[in-house]
Amino acid sequence: MKIIRKDIFDRDTVADRLVADNIKTWKEGDVMVKALNEEYSGCDCWYVLRDDDYVLWRGMEELV
């Protein structure tokens, strides 16, 4: 599993960012995501836990 930083408004022009990879369990990942969202999510981003096969959105690179 991996932790992804996503745009809170889900804009097509904003790319996803990989924060952490190779997380072993959902429980461990959930704890990390909750901590990141409490401390670092702001008015423009939030953190989510995804499976290893999740493909990051590349923002403008996807659109051009």
Rosetta blueprint (number, residue, H / E / L):
1 M L
2 K E
3 I E
4 I E
5 R E
6 K E
7 D E
8 I L
9 F L
10 D L
11 R L
12 D L
13 T L
14 V L
15 A L
16 D L
17 R E
18 L E
19 V E
20 A E
21 D L
22 N L
23 I L
24 K L
25 T L
26 W H
27 K H
28 E H
29 G H
30 D H
31 V H
32 M H
33 V H
34 K H
35 A H
36 L H
37 N H
38 E H
39 E H
40 Y L
41 S L
42 G L
43 C L
44 D L
45 C E
46 W E
47 Y E
48 V E
49 L E
50 R E
51 D L
52 D L
53 D L
54 Y L
55 V L
56 L L
57 W L
58 R L
59 G L
60 M H
61 E H
62 E H
63 L H
64 V L
